[in-house]
Amino acid sequence: MTDTAQTTTDARTPWPPNARGTRRTFPPSSRAVDPATVERLLAAEWERFTTWSGGSGAHNERASKSLPLGVTSSFQHWDPYPISVQSAKGAWLTDVDGNRMLDLSMGFGAMLVGHLNPVVVQHVTEALTETGTLFVTPSPQATEMSERFCERFGLGMIRFTNSGTESLMYAIRAARAFTRRKAIVKIEGGYHGGYDPLQVSVKPALADIGPADAPIPDVPFDVEAGTVHVVAYNDLGQLHKVLAEHGRDIAALVIEPVVENLSIVLPDQGYLDGVRSACDEHGVVLVFDEVKTGLTAGYAGAAQRLGVQPDLITLAKSIGGGLPLAAFGGRREVMQVVVDGRMAHFGTYNGNPLVMAAAKAVDEVCTHEALDAAEAVNVRALEAIDAAIAEFELPCHTVGLGVKGCVTWSTTPVRNYRDYKATDFAMAELSWLWGVNRGILTPPGLDEQWLVSLAHTAADMATLIDDFRSLAQALRA
Ligand SMILES: Cc1ncc(COP(=O)(O)O)c(C=O)c1O
């Protein structure tokens, strides 16, 4: 699909435009929502939640005895308990109470091709019944997928891993081996999985991180972070300053090209080009974390869509069709560190034929046409929600990239973590819970986005639009 035209703020506003190929739309006018109404609706919605989800409550009680918080990853938890899901097909889930829910989380974006996509099922079944699941030797399956992904994402070389966390860890180690430097720079508020240096300033409390123009890294007690510098997203001035002062010790800058762990935060026009040149100037390896963007941002990911080439890229979620597949790769010169032994990259399960089968299916079904069609469904949903926001003059706006979208409860653009912290979290919670109570599951954090998978139809998205309109009516009643 041709890039969605930028639809950001009008000429009267002082904000820089967002990058081409991204979408952010504000209503012509907005009015505050009465906080007492929000509080009343939230209380009623939490009461309603317990009336239909008793099975999930009981399941969480049982699970909490053997699994901390009753979940297998802390992100899955919310109070009083999350919805436990029994099965999923296409765009729909069935919970343990037998409720059918529209899945707009889609495994935090990992299920881009839809649950039980028939092509994935076919390829994986072949691996399970005919070719085998694990050789721990070279295989034509892994080689073919390396060739396909290098071609698709414009990479010199690639290595497969099993999770985004692992890919980020190896990307940083490759950058260190390549530059013979140790420090890294990351974006304030950015999440990149569980590797120690990337735990710095993930979602820090404002009280702990100093002034906005000179952020102080927030290092959790339980990690050994090494030297990590933190800069605000969309602030080239801060990046230049850190690089001027510490550039000769910095191996890598790790950044999501579009930040998808603070809802969706778009790059200003020219920002990523500026990041690229700053890294070049100081010999710093630019790592684009495309674990969340990846195929959800377009056929070849966000880097290609936005026209800025990193040195290394990390991929996970959407490339695996629901199986645990991730990867890191990029410029041949940097990946050479693995070839000549400056860095070793290991993993028993890397590129196993089972996940390679799923990856091949994903590569086959994620054609330009299929992704364009899903993006068109997303754009139409965003437009309908924009119309509702304008009609009810709500104090929020929409942001979209590829097949993802979100409503951000702010009347000004969110351009970095501090802006995100100033958004209306009570409204974000109400909007999320309103959907959950009406059979629409978006991710539990208030910093996530919906995903239109290849299995979602315009009729499915009409459910979200109707739900949003009913919330708007309740807020203005
Ligand atoms: C941007 C980003 N990077 C890395 C990760 C870590 O990926 P994984 O959960 O596969 O370890 C995530 C997970 O949500 C992510 O959103």
Ligand as a Chemical Component Dictionary entry (heavy atoms), coordinates in Angstrom:
data_LIG
# 
_chem_comp.id                   LIG 
_chem_comp.type                 NON-POLYMER 
_chem_comp.pdbx_formal_charge   0 
_chem_comp.three_letter_code    LIG 
# 
loop_
_chem_comp_atom.comp_id 
_chem_comp_atom.atom_id 
_chem_comp_atom.alt_atom_id 
_chem_comp_atom.type_symbol 
_chem_comp_atom.charge 
_chem_comp_atom.model_Cartn_x 
_chem_comp_atom.model_Cartn_y 
_chem_comp_atom.model_Cartn_z 
_chem_comp_atom.pdbx_ordinal 
LIG C1 C1 C 0 9.965  -3.709  21.418 1  
LIG C2 C2 C 0 10.200 -5.023  22.092 2  
LIG N1 N1 N 0 11.421 -5.532  22.101 3  
LIG C3 C3 C 0 11.689 -6.718  22.669 4  
LIG C4 C4 C 0 10.699 -7.452  23.284 5  
LIG C5 C5 C 0 11.012 -8.755  23.931 6  
LIG O1 O1 O 0 10.499 -9.791  23.170 7  
LIG P1 P1 P 0 10.208 -11.214 23.841 8  
LIG O2 O2 O 0 9.013  -11.051 24.723 9  
LIG O3 O3 O 0 9.983  -12.131 22.677 10 
LIG O4 O4 O 0 11.428 -11.581 24.616 11 
LIG C6 C6 C 0 9.391  -6.961  23.284 12 
LIG C7 C7 C 0 8.288  -7.730  23.900 13 
LIG O5 O5 O 0 7.178  -7.305  24.019 14 
LIG C8 C8 C 0 9.131  -5.713  22.686 15 
LIG O6 O6 O 0 7.905  -5.190  22.689 16 
# 
loop_
_chem_comp_bond.comp_id 
_chem_comp_bond.atom_id_1 
_chem_comp_bond.atom_id_2 
_chem_comp_bond.value_order 
_chem_comp_bond.pdbx_ordinal 
LIG C1 C2 SING 1  
LIG C2 N1 SING 2  
LIG C2 C8 DOUB 3  
LIG N1 C3 DOUB 4  
LIG C3 C4 SING 5  
LIG C4 C5 SING 6  
LIG C4 C6 DOUB 7  
LIG C5 O1 SING 8  
LIG O1 P1 SING 9  
LIG P1 O2 DOUB 10 
LIG P1 O3 SING 11 
LIG P1 O4 SING 12 
LIG C6 C7 SING 13 
LIG C6 C8 SING 14 
LIG C7 O5 DOUB 15 
LIG C8 O6 SING 16 
# 
